[in-house]
Amino acid sequence: MIEPRMVKELNKSDTTTKWSLMPIRKVFKGTFIVAGGYDKCEGNDAIANGDTDLVAYGRLFLANPDLPKRFE
């Protein structure tokens, strides 16, 4: 699921829409993956809080192919 946290390229929204996917998360029984401009800390927080199972880092990964190593 893509969370609508981005206003325009690389600029996050001033108003958080963090809870916009929660209704779907509650009813979907499969692995829940979110995207939408997360950084390492935000992604870890989303997983730790149970908001998601996995976080996709599309733009950040494309710009930094060594992202998994950086996140270590």
mmCIF file of the N, C-alpha and C atoms, coordinates in Angstrom:
data_MODEL
# 
_entry.id   MODEL 
# 
loop_
_atom_site.group_PDB 
_atom_site.id 
_atom_site.type_symbol 
_atom_site.label_atom_id 
_atom_site.label_alt_id 
_atom_site.label_comp_id 
_atom_site.label_asym_id 
_atom_site.label_entity_id 
_atom_site.label_seq_id 
_atom_site.pdbx_PDB_ins_code 
_atom_site.Cartn_x 
_atom_site.Cartn_y 
_atom_site.Cartn_z 
_atom_site.occupancy 
_atom_site.B_iso_or_equiv 
_atom_site.pdbx_formal_charge 
_atom_site.auth_seq_id 
_atom_site.auth_comp_id 
_atom_site.auth_asym_id 
_atom_site.auth_atom_id 
_atom_site.pdbx_PDB_model_num 
ATOM 1   N N  . MET A 1 1  ? 0.845  -1.164  0.000  1.00 0.00 ? 1  MET A N  1 
ATOM 2   C CA . MET A 1 1  ? 0.000  0.000   0.000  1.00 0.00 ? 1  MET A CA 1 
ATOM 3   C C  . MET A 1 1  ? 0.893  1.229   0.000  1.00 0.00 ? 1  MET A C  1 
ATOM 4   N N  . ILE A 1 2  ? 0.527  2.186   -0.793 1.00 0.00 ? 2  ILE A N  1 
ATOM 5   C CA . ILE A 1 2  ? 1.274  3.440   -0.814 1.00 0.00 ? 2  ILE A CA 1 
ATOM 6   C C  . ILE A 1 2  ? 0.549  4.434   0.070  1.00 0.00 ? 2  ILE A C  1 
ATOM 7   N N  . GLU A 1 3  ? 1.238  4.868   1.085  1.00 0.00 ? 3  GLU A N  1 
ATOM 8   C CA . GLU A 1 3  ? 0.657  5.833   2.006  1.00 0.00 ? 3  GLU A CA 1 
ATOM 9   C C  . GLU A 1 3  ? 0.854  7.229   1.430  1.00 0.00 ? 3  GLU A C  1 
ATOM 10  N N  . PRO A 1 4  ? -0.207 8.016   1.350  1.00 0.00 ? 4  PRO A N  1 
ATOM 11  C CA . PRO A 1 4  ? -0.113 9.343   0.703  1.00 0.00 ? 4  PRO A CA 1 
ATOM 12  C C  . PRO A 1 4  ? 0.571  10.371  1.594  1.00 0.00 ? 4  PRO A C  1 
ATOM 13  N N  . ARG A 1 5  ? 1.850  10.124  1.886  1.00 0.00 ? 5  ARG A N  1 
ATOM 14  C CA . ARG A 1 5  ? 2.616  11.022  2.746  1.00 0.00 ? 5  ARG A CA 1 
ATOM 15  C C  . ARG A 1 5  ? 3.408  12.035  1.944  1.00 0.00 ? 5  ARG A C  1 
ATOM 16  N N  . MET A 1 6  ? 3.442  11.886  0.643  1.00 0.00 ? 6  MET A N  1 
ATOM 17  C CA . MET A 1 6  ? 4.265  12.759  -0.183 1.00 0.00 ? 6  MET A CA 1 
ATOM 18  C C  . MET A 1 6  ? 3.380  13.817  -0.859 1.00 0.00 ? 6  MET A C  1 
ATOM 19  N N  . VAL A 1 7  ? 3.747  15.077  -0.743 1.00 0.00 ? 7  VAL A N  1 
ATOM 20  C CA . VAL A 1 7  ? 3.036  16.158  -1.412 1.00 0.00 ? 7  VAL A CA 1 
ATOM 21  C C  . VAL A 1 7  ? 3.552  16.275  -2.838 1.00 0.00 ? 7  VAL A C  1 
ATOM 22  N N  . LYS A 1 8  ? 4.856  16.340  -2.972 1.00 0.00 ? 8  LYS A N  1 
ATOM 23  C CA . LYS A 1 8  ? 5.518  16.329  -4.266 1.00 0.00 ? 8  LYS A CA 1 
ATOM 24  C C  . LYS A 1 8  ? 6.850  15.645  -4.074 1.00 0.00 ? 8  LYS A C  1 
ATOM 25  N N  . GLU A 1 9  ? 7.534  15.427  -5.135 1.00 0.00 ? 9  GLU A N  1 
ATOM 26  C CA . GLU A 1 9  ? 8.771  14.657  -5.079 1.00 0.00 ? 9  GLU A CA 1 
ATOM 27  C C  . GLU A 1 9  ? 9.692  15.091  -3.932 1.00 0.00 ? 9  GLU A C  1 
ATOM 28  N N  . LEU A 1 10 ? 9.997  14.139  -3.080 1.00 0.00 ? 10 LEU A N  1 
ATOM 29  C CA . LEU A 1 10 ? 10.923 14.287  -1.965 1.00 0.00 ? 10 LEU A CA 1 
ATOM 30  C C  . LEU A 1 10 ? 10.490 15.269  -0.881 1.00 0.00 ? 10 LEU A C  1 
ATOM 31  N N  . ASN A 1 11 ? 9.252  15.726  -0.878 1.00 0.00 ? 11 ASN A N  1 
ATOM 32  C CA . ASN A 1 11 ? 8.751  16.594  0.186  1.00 0.00 ? 11 ASN A CA 1 
ATOM 33  C C  . ASN A 1 11 ? 7.584  15.919  0.885  1.00 0.00 ? 11 ASN A C  1 
ATOM 34  N N  . LYS A 1 12 ? 7.740  15.679  2.172  1.00 0.00 ? 12 LYS A N  1 
ATOM 35  C CA . LYS A 1 12 ? 6.685  15.032  2.928  1.00 0.00 ? 12 LYS A CA 1 
ATOM 36  C C  . LYS A 1 12 ? 5.591  16.035  3.265  1.00 0.00 ? 12 LYS A C  1 
ATOM 37  N N  . SER A 1 13 ? 4.416  15.521  3.460  1.00 0.00 ? 13 SER A N  1 
ATOM 38  C CA . SER A 1 13 ? 3.275  16.336  3.824  1.00 0.00 ? 13 SER A CA 1 
ATOM 39  C C  . SER A 1 13 ? 3.468  16.935  5.209  1.00 0.00 ? 13 SER A C  1 
ATOM 40  N N  . ASP A 1 14 ? 2.977  18.145  5.404  1.00 0.00 ? 14 ASP A N  1 
ATOM 41  C CA . ASP A 1 14 ? 3.020  18.760  6.735  1.00 0.00 ? 14 ASP A CA 1 
ATOM 42  C C  . ASP A 1 14 ? 2.033  18.075  7.669  1.00 0.00 ? 14 ASP A C  1 
ATOM 43  N N  . THR A 1 15 ? 0.936  17.610  7.122  1.00 0.00 ? 15 THR A N  1 
ATOM 44  C CA . THR A 1 15 ? -0.057 16.905  7.931  1.00 0.00 ? 15 THR A CA 1 
ATOM 45  C C  . THR A 1 15 ? 0.126  15.421  7.728  1.00 0.00 ? 15 THR A C  1 
ATOM 46  N N  . THR A 1 16 ? 0.279  14.712  8.800  1.00 0.00 ? 16 THR A N  1 
ATOM 47  C CA . THR A 1 16 ? 0.537  13.287  8.693  1.00 0.00 ? 16 THR A CA 1 
ATOM 48  C C  . THR A 1 16 ? -0.722 12.523  8.317  1.00 0.00 ? 16 THR A C  1 
ATOM 49  N N  . THR A 1 17 ? -0.558 11.541  7.477  1.00 0.00 ? 17 THR A N  1 
ATOM 50  C CA . THR A 1 17 ? -1.660 10.666  7.111  1.00 0.00 ? 17 THR A CA 1 
ATOM 51  C C  . THR A 1 17 ? -1.336 9.247   7.566  1.00 0.00 ? 17 THR A C  1 
ATOM 52  N N  . LYS A 1 18 ? -0.525 9.174   8.616  1.00 0.00 ? 18 LYS A N  1 
ATOM 53  C CA . LYS A 1 18 ? -0.053 7.898   9.128  1.00 0.00 ? 18 LYS A CA 1 
ATOM 54  C C  . LYS A 1 18 ? -1.184 6.897   9.339  1.00 0.00 ? 18 LYS A C  1 
ATOM 55  N N  . TRP A 1 19 ? -2.317 7.369   9.757  1.00 0.00 ? 19 TRP A N  1 
ATOM 56  C CA . TRP A 1 19 ? -3.427 6.486   10.093 1.00 0.00 ? 19 TRP A CA 1 
ATOM 57  C C  . TRP A 1 19 ? -4.303 6.146   8.901  1.00 0.00 ? 19 TRP A C  1 
ATOM 58  N N  . SER A 1 20 ? -3.984 6.639   7.721  1.00 0.00 ? 20 SER A N  1 
ATOM 59  C CA . SER A 1 20 ? -4.840 6.422   6.560  1.00 0.00 ? 20 SER A CA 1 
ATOM 60  C C  . SER A 1 20 ? -4.913 4.963   6.136  1.00 0.00 ? 20 SER A C  1 
ATOM 61  N N  . LEU A 1 21 ? -3.897 4.177   6.442  1.00 0.00 ? 21 LEU A N  1 
ATOM 62  C CA . LEU A 1 21 ? -3.895 2.772   6.038  1.00 0.00 ? 21 LEU A CA 1 
ATOM 63  C C  . LEU A 1 21 ? -4.354 1.832   7.141  1.00 0.00 ? 21 LEU A C  1 
ATOM 64  N N  . MET A 1 22 ? -4.569 2.347   8.334  1.00 0.00 ? 22 MET A N  1 
ATOM 65  C CA . MET A 1 22 ? -4.929 1.481   9.455  1.00 0.00 ? 22 MET A CA 1 
ATOM 66  C C  . MET A 1 22 ? -6.215 0.693   9.239  1.00 0.00 ? 22 MET A C  1 
ATOM 67  N N  . PRO A 1 23 ? -7.262 1.256   8.641  1.00 0.00 ? 23 PRO A N  1 
ATOM 68  C CA . PRO A 1 23 ? -8.462 0.437   8.404  1.00 0.00 ? 23 PRO A CA 1 
ATOM 69  C C  . PRO A 1 23 ? -8.177 -0.770  7.505  1.00 0.00 ? 23 PRO A C  1 
ATOM 70  N N  . ILE A 1 24 ? -7.316 -0.587  6.527  1.00 0.00 ? 24 ILE A N  1 
ATOM 71  C CA . ILE A 1 24 ? -6.963 -1.692  5.633  1.00 0.00 ? 24 ILE A CA 1 
ATOM 72  C C  . ILE A 1 24 ? -6.104 -2.700  6.388  1.00 0.00 ? 24 ILE A C  1 
ATOM 73  N N  . ARG A 1 25 ? -5.157 -2.210  7.158  1.00 0.00 ? 25 ARG A N  1 
ATOM 74  C CA . ARG A 1 25 ? -4.279 -3.071  7.949  1.00 0.00 ? 25 ARG A CA 1 
ATOM 75  C C  . ARG A 1 25 ? -5.093 -3.980  8.864  1.00 0.00 ? 25 ARG A C  1 
ATOM 76  N N  . LYS A 1 26 ? -6.145 -3.444  9.445  1.00 0.00 ? 26 LYS A N  1 
ATOM 77  C CA . LYS A 1 26 ? -6.957 -4.202  10.402 1.00 0.00 ? 26 LYS A CA 1 
ATOM 78  C C  . LYS A 1 26 ? -7.728 -5.339  9.755  1.00 0.00 ? 26 LYS A C  1 
ATOM 79  N N  . VAL A 1 27 ? -8.126 -5.183  8.498  1.00 0.00 ? 27 VAL A N  1 
ATOM 80  C CA . VAL A 1 27 ? -8.931 -6.232  7.857  1.00 0.00 ? 27 VAL A CA 1 
ATOM 81  C C  . VAL A 1 27 ? -8.132 -7.150  6.944  1.00 0.00 ? 27 VAL A C  1 
ATOM 82  N N  . PHE A 1 28 ? -6.971 -6.691  6.481  1.00 0.00 ? 28 PHE A N  1 
ATOM 83  C CA . PHE A 1 28 ? -6.148 -7.508  5.588  1.00 0.00 ? 28 PHE A CA 1 
ATOM 84  C C  . PHE A 1 28 ? -5.339 -8.491  6.414  1.00 0.00 ? 28 PHE A C  1 
ATOM 85  N N  . LYS A 1 29 ? -5.438 -9.762  6.087  1.00 0.00 ? 29 LYS A N  1 
ATOM 86  C CA . LYS A 1 29 ? -4.793 -10.796 6.895  1.00 0.00 ? 29 LYS A CA 1 
ATOM 87  C C  . LYS A 1 29 ? -3.446 -11.256 6.345  1.00 0.00 ? 29 LYS A C  1 
ATOM 88  N N  . GLY A 1 30 ? -3.028 -10.739 5.207  1.00 0.00 ? 30 GLY A N  1 
ATOM 89  C CA . GLY A 1 30 ? -1.746 -11.135 4.622  1.00 0.00 ? 30 GLY A CA 1 
ATOM 90  C C  . GLY A 1 30 ? -0.610 -10.251 5.112  1.00 0.00 ? 30 GLY A C  1 
ATOM 91  N N  . THR A 1 31 ? 0.547  -10.411 4.496  1.00 0.00 ? 31 THR A N  1 
ATOM 92  C CA . THR A 1 31 ? 1.700  -9.573  4.813  1.00 0.00 ? 31 THR A CA 1 
ATOM 93  C C  . THR A 1 31 ? 1.429  -8.165  4.300  1.00 0.00 ? 31 THR A C  1 
ATOM 94  N N  . PHE A 1 32 ? 1.518  -7.198  5.171  1.00 0.00 ? 32 PHE A N  1 
ATOM 95  C CA . PHE A 1 32 ? 1.183  -5.808  4.850  1.00 0.00 ? 32 PHE A CA 1 
ATOM 96  C C  . PHE A 1 32 ? 2.468  -5.033  4.612  1.00 0.00 ? 32 PHE A C  1 
ATOM 97  N N  . ILE A 1 33 ? 2.619  -4.479  3.412  1.00 0.00 ? 33 ILE A N  1 
ATOM 98  C CA . ILE A 1 33 ? 3.810  -3.726  3.026  1.00 0.00 ? 33 ILE A CA 1 
ATOM 99  C C  . ILE A 1 33 ? 3.383  -2.295  2.695  1.00 0.00 ? 33 ILE A C  1 
ATOM 100 N N  . VAL A 1 34 ? 4.069  -1.324  3.277  1.00 0.00 ? 34 VAL A N  1 
ATOM 101 C CA . VAL A 1 34 ? 3.754  0.079   3.002  1.00 0.00 ? 34 VAL A CA 1 
ATOM 102 C C  . VAL A 1 34 ? 4.935  0.764   2.328  1.00 0.00 ? 34 VAL A C  1 
ATOM 103 N N  . ALA A 1 35 ? 4.647  1.853   1.657  1.00 0.00 ? 35 ALA A N  1 
ATOM 104 C CA . ALA A 1 35 ? 5.651  2.712   1.032  1.00 0.00 ? 35 ALA A CA 1 
ATOM 105 C C  . ALA A 1 35 ? 5.148  4.140   1.145  1.00 0.00 ? 35 ALA A C  1 
ATOM 106 N N  . GLY A 1 36 ? 6.017  5.083   0.929  1.00 0.00 ? 36 GLY A N  1 
ATOM 107 C CA . GLY A 1 36 ? 5.572  6.469   0.952  1.00 0.00 ? 36 GLY A CA 1 
ATOM 108 C C  . GLY A 1 36 ? 6.552  7.417   1.605  1.00 0.00 ? 36 GLY A C  1 
ATOM 109 N N  . GLY A 1 37 ? 7.814  7.295   1.265  1.00 0.00 ? 37 GLY A N  1 
ATOM 110 C CA . GLY A 1 37 ? 8.788  8.259   1.756  1.00 0.00 ? 37 GLY A CA 1 
ATOM 111 C C  . GLY A 1 37 ? 9.320  7.978   3.142  1.00 0.00 ? 37 GLY A C  1 
ATOM 112 N N  . TYR A 1 38 ? 9.269  6.751   3.584  1.00 0.00 ? 38 TYR A N  1 
ATOM 113 C CA . TYR A 1 38 ? 9.803  6.407   4.898  1.00 0.00 ? 38 TYR A CA 1 
ATOM 114 C C  . TYR A 1 38 ? 11.325 6.500   4.902  1.00 0.00 ? 38 TYR A C  1 
ATOM 115 N N  . ASP A 1 39 ? 11.876 6.938   6.026  1.00 0.00 ? 39 ASP A N  1 
ATOM 116 C CA . ASP A 1 39 ? 13.315 6.822   6.228  1.00 0.00 ? 39 ASP A CA 1 
ATOM 117 C C  . ASP A 1 39 ? 13.534 5.646   7.184  1.00 0.00 ? 39 ASP A C  1 
ATOM 118 N N  . LYS A 1 40 ? 14.767 5.389   7.555  1.00 0.00 ? 40 LYS A N  1 
ATOM 119 C CA . LYS A 1 40 ? 15.068 4.222   8.391  1.00 0.00 ? 40 LYS A CA 1 
ATOM 120 C C  . LYS A 1 40 ? 14.308 4.255   9.718  1.00 0.00 ? 40 LYS A C  1 
ATOM 121 N N  . CYS A 1 41 ? 14.355 5.383   10.412 1.00 0.00 ? 41 CYS A N  1 
ATOM 122 C CA . CYS A 1 41 ? 13.694 5.486   11.725 1.00 0.00 ? 41 CYS A CA 1 
ATOM 123 C C  . CYS A 1 41 ? 12.177 5.348   11.615 1.00 0.00 ? 41 CYS A C  1 
ATOM 124 N N  . GLU A 1 42 ? 11.583 6.027   10.638 1.00 0.00 ? 42 GLU A N  1 
ATOM 125 C CA . GLU A 1 42 ? 10.127 5.946   10.458 1.00 0.00 ? 42 GLU A CA 1 
ATOM 126 C C  . GLU A 1 42 ? 9.696  4.531   10.098 1.00 0.00 ? 42 GLU A C  1 
ATOM 127 N N  . GLY A 1 43 ? 10.482 3.867   9.254  1.00 0.00 ? 43 GLY A N  1 
ATOM 128 C CA . GLY A 1 43 ? 10.173 2.492   8.882  1.00 0.00 ? 43 GLY A CA 1 
ATOM 129 C C  . GLY A 1 43 ? 10.266 1.552   10.068 1.00 0.00 ? 43 GLY A C  1 
ATOM 130 N N  . ASN A 1 44 ? 11.326 1.692   10.855 1.00 0.00 ? 44 ASN A N  1 
ATOM 131 C CA . ASN A 1 44 ? 11.473 0.861   12.050 1.00 0.00 ? 44 ASN A CA 1 
ATOM 132 C C  . ASN A 1 44 ? 10.340 1.109   13.037 1.00 0.00 ? 44 ASN A C  1 
ATOM 133 N N  . ASP A 1 45 ? 9.952  2.370   13.202 1.00 0.00 ? 45 ASP A N  1 
ATOM 134 C CA . ASP A 1 45 ? 8.846  2.701   14.107 1.00 0.00 ? 45 ASP A CA 1 
ATOM 135 C C  . ASP A 1 45 ? 7.531  2.090   13.624 1.00 0.00 ? 45 ASP A C  1 
ATOM 136 N N  . ALA A 1 46 ? 7.280  2.163   12.315 1.00 0.00 ? 46 ALA A N  1 
ATOM 137 C CA . ALA A 1 46 ? 6.039  1.610   11.765 1.00 0.00 ? 46 ALA A CA 1 
ATOM 138 C C  . ALA A 1 46 ? 5.951  0.106   12.011 1.00 0.00 ? 46 ALA A C  1 
ATOM 139 N N  . ILE A 1 47 ? 7.070  -0.587  11.864 1.00 0.00 ? 47 ILE A N  1 
ATOM 140 C CA . ILE A 1 47 ? 7.087  -2.036  12.117 1.00 0.00 ? 47 ILE A CA 1 
ATOM 141 C C  . ILE A 1 47 ? 6.957  -2.314  13.606 1.00 0.00 ? 47 ILE A C  1 
ATOM 142 N N  . ALA A 1 48 ? 7.700  -1.593  14.433 1.00 0.00 ? 48 ALA A N  1 
ATOM 143 C CA . ALA A 1 48 ? 7.668  -1.802  15.885 1.00 0.00 ? 48 ALA A CA 1 
ATOM 144 C C  . ALA A 1 48 ? 6.288  -1.532  16.474 1.00 0.00 ? 48 ALA A C  1 
ATOM 145 N N  . ASN A 1 49 ? 5.573  -0.556  15.903 1.00 0.00 ? 49 ASN A N  1 
ATOM 146 C CA . ASN A 1 49 ? 4.232  -0.212  16.397 1.00 0.00 ? 49 ASN A CA 1 
ATOM 147 C C  . ASN A 1 49 ? 3.144  -1.128  15.863 1.00 0.00 ? 49 ASN A C  1 
ATOM 148 N N  . GLY A 1 50 ? 3.506  -2.020  14.949 1.00 0.00 ? 50 GLY A N  1 
ATOM 149 C CA . GLY A 1 50 ? 2.515  -2.922  14.376 1.00 0.00 ? 50 GLY A CA 1 
ATOM 150 C C  . GLY A 1 50 ? 1.693  -2.313  13.260 1.00 0.00 ? 50 GLY A C  1 
ATOM 151 N N  . ASP A 1 51 ? 2.135  -1.153  12.755 1.00 0.00 ? 51 ASP A N  1 
ATOM 152 C CA . ASP A 1 51 ? 1.402  -0.505  11.666 1.00 0.00 ? 51 ASP A CA 1 
ATOM 153 C C  . ASP A 1 51 ? 1.580  -1.249  10.346 1.00 0.00 ? 51 ASP A C  1 
ATOM 154 N N  . THR A 1 52 ? 2.657  -2.004  10.215 1.00 0.00 ? 52 THR A N  1 
ATOM 155 C CA . THR A 1 52 ? 2.964  -2.721  8.983  1.00 0.00 ? 52 THR A CA 1 
ATOM 156 C C  . THR A 1 52 ? 3.868  -3.905  9.290  1.00 0.00 ? 52 THR A C  1 
ATOM 157 N N  . ASP A 1 53 ? 3.982  -4.805  8.320  1.00 0.00 ? 53 ASP A N  1 
ATOM 158 C CA . ASP A 1 53 ? 4.920  -5.923  8.451  1.00 0.00 ? 53 ASP A CA 1 
ATOM 159 C C  . ASP A 1 53 ? 6.256  -5.589  7.800  1.00 0.00 ? 53 ASP A C  1 
ATOM 160 N N  . LEU A 1 54 ? 6.199  -4.883  6.672  1.00 0.00 ? 54 LEU A N  1 
ATOM 161 C CA . LEU A 1 54 ? 7.394  -4.528  5.907  1.00 0.00 ? 54 LEU A CA 1 
ATOM 162 C C  . LEU A 1 54 ? 7.255  -3.117  5.365  1.00 0.00 ? 54 LEU A C  1 
ATOM 163 N N  . VAL A 1 55 ? 8.399  -2.475  5.095  1.00 0.00 ? 55 VAL A N  1 
ATOM 164 C CA . VAL A 1 55 ? 8.409  -1.135  4.512  1.00 0.00 ? 55 VAL A CA 1 
ATOM 165 C C  . VAL A 1 55 ? 9.216  -1.184  3.222  1.00 0.00 ? 55 VAL A C  1 
ATOM 166 N N  . ALA A 1 56 ? 8.667  -0.628  2.152  1.00 0.00 ? 56 ALA A N  1 
ATOM 167 C CA . ALA A 1 56 ? 9.369  -0.542  0.871  1.00 0.00 ? 56 ALA A CA 1 
ATOM 168 C C  . ALA A 1 56 ? 10.046 0.823   0.777  1.00 0.00 ? 56 ALA A C  1 
ATOM 169 N N  . TYR A 1 57 ? 11.288 0.805   0.329  1.00 0.00 ? 57 TYR A N  1 
ATOM 170 C CA . TYR A 1 57 ? 12.069 2.030   0.191  1.00 0.00 ? 57 TYR A CA 1 
ATOM 171 C C  . TYR A 1 57 ? 12.412 2.244   -1.280 1.00 0.00 ? 57 TYR A C  1 
ATOM 172 N N  . GLY A 1 58 ? 11.439 2.613   -2.081 1.00 0.00 ? 58 GLY A N  1 
ATOM 173 C CA . GLY A 1 58 ? 11.634 2.735   -3.514 1.00 0.00 ? 58 GLY A CA 1 
ATOM 174 C C  . GLY A 1 58 ? 12.637 3.785   -3.928 1.00 0.00 ? 58 GLY A C  1 
ATOM 175 N N  . ARG A 1 59 ? 12.303 5.045   -3.773 1.00 0.00 ? 59 ARG A N  1 
ATOM 176 C CA . ARG A 1 59 ? 13.185 6.138   -4.208 1.00 0.00 ? 59 ARG A CA 1 
ATOM 177 C C  . ARG A 1 59 ? 14.503 6.120   -3.455 1.00 0.00 ? 59 ARG A C  1 
ATOM 178 N N  . LEU A 1 60 ? 14.417 5.913   -2.167 1.00 0.00 ? 60 LEU A N  1 
ATOM 179 C CA . LEU A 1 60 ? 15.625 5.915   -1.352 1.00 0.00 ? 60 LEU A CA 1 
ATOM 180 C C  . LEU A 1 60 ? 16.581 4.806   -1.788 1.00 0.00 ? 60 LEU A C  1 
ATOM 181 N N  . PHE A 1 61 ? 16.032 3.634   -2.117 1.00 0.00 ? 61 PHE A N  1 
ATOM 182 C CA . PHE A 1 61 ? 16.869 2.522   -2.561 1.00 0.00 ? 61 PHE A CA 1 
ATOM 183 C C  . PHE A 1 61 ? 17.432 2.766   -3.953 1.00 0.00 ? 61 PHE A C  1 
ATOM 184 N N  . LEU A 1 62 ? 16.614 3.317   -4.849 1.00 0.00 ? 62 LEU A N  1 
ATOM 185 C CA . LEU A 1 62 ? 17.112 3.597   -6.202 1.00 0.00 ? 62 LEU A CA 1 
ATOM 186 C C  . LEU A 1 62 ? 18.278 4.576   -6.180 1.00 0.00 ? 62 LEU A C  1 
ATOM 187 N N  . ALA A 1 63 ? 18.202 5.551   -5.306 1.00 0.00 ? 63 ALA A N  1 
ATOM 188 C CA . ALA A 1 63 ? 19.262 6.541   -5.205 1.00 0.00 ? 63 ALA A CA 1 
ATOM 189 C C  . ALA A 1 63 ? 20.474 6.014   -4.428 1.00 0.00 ? 63 ALA A C  1 
ATOM 190 N N  . ASN A 1 64 ? 20.259 4.958   -3.642 1.00 0.00 ? 64 ASN A N  1 
ATOM 191 C CA . ASN A 1 64 ? 21.319 4.399   -2.794 1.00 0.00 ? 64 ASN A CA 1 
ATOM 192 C C  . ASN A 1 64 ? 21.276 2.883   -2.860 1.00 0.00 ? 64 ASN A C  1 
ATOM 193 N N  . PRO A 1 65 ? 21.833 2.277   -3.902 1.00 0.00 ? 65 PRO A N  1 
ATOM 194 C CA . PRO A 1 65 ? 21.781 0.819   -4.029 1.00 0.00 ? 65 PRO A CA 1 
ATOM 195 C C  . PRO A 1 65 ? 22.399 0.077   -2.841 1.00 0.00 ? 65 PRO A C  1 
ATOM 196 N N  . ASP A 1 66 ? 23.236 0.769   -2.070 1.00 0.00 ? 66 ASP A N  1 
ATOM 197 C CA . ASP A 1 66 ? 23.835 0.151   -0.896 1.00 0.00 ? 66 ASP A CA 1 
ATOM 198 C C  . ASP A 1 66 ? 22.998 0.393   0.367  1.00 0.00 ? 66 ASP A C  1 
ATOM 199 N N  . LEU A 1 67 ? 21.746 0.745   0.194  1.00 0.00 ? 67 LEU A N  1 
ATOM 200 C CA . LEU A 1 67 ? 20.873 1.083   1.321  1.00 0.00 ? 67 LEU A CA 1 
ATOM 201 C C  . LEU A 1 67 ? 20.823 -0.003  2.401  1.00 0.00 ? 67 LEU A C  1 
ATOM 202 N N  . PRO A 1 68 ? 20.682 -1.285  2.046  1.00 0.00 ? 68 PRO A N  1 
ATOM 203 C CA . PRO A 1 68 ? 20.675 -2.298  3.119  1.00 0.00 ? 68 PRO A CA 1 
ATOM 204 C C  . PRO A 1 68 ? 21.945 -2.247  3.971  1.00 0.00 ? 68 PRO A C  1 
ATOM 205 N N  . LYS A 1 69 ? 23.080 -2.019  3.347  1.00 0.00 ? 69 LYS A N  1 
ATOM 206 C CA . LYS A 1 69 ? 24.336 -1.929  4.089  1.00 0.00 ? 69 LYS A CA 1 
ATOM 207 C C  . LYS A 1 69 ? 24.337 -0.673  4.972  1.00 0.00 ? 69 LYS A C  1 
ATOM 208 N N  . ARG A 1 70 ? 23.832 0.419   4.444  1.00 0.00 ? 70 ARG A N  1 
ATOM 209 C CA . ARG A 1 70 ? 23.765 1.669   5.233  1.00 0.00 ? 70 ARG A CA 1 
ATOM 210 C C  . ARG A 1 70 ? 22.838 1.498   6.432  1.00 0.00 ? 70 ARG A C  1 
ATOM 211 N N  . PHE A 1 71 ? 21.743 0.788   6.244  1.00 0.00 ? 71 PHE A N  1 
ATOM 212 C CA . PHE A 1 71 ? 20.781 0.576   7.329  1.00 0.00 ? 71 PHE A CA 1 
ATOM 213 C C  . PHE A 1 71 ? 21.335 -0.345  8.407  1.00 0.00 ? 71 PHE A C  1 
ATOM 214 N N  . GLU A 1 72 ? 22.327 -1.186  8.054  1.00 0.00 ? 72 GLU A N  1 
ATOM 215 C CA . GLU A 1 72 ? 22.935 -2.058  9.061  1.00 0.00 ? 72 GLU A CA 1 
ATOM 216 C C  . GLU A 1 72 ? 23.552 -1.201  10.132 1.00 0.00 ? 72 GLU A C  1 
# 
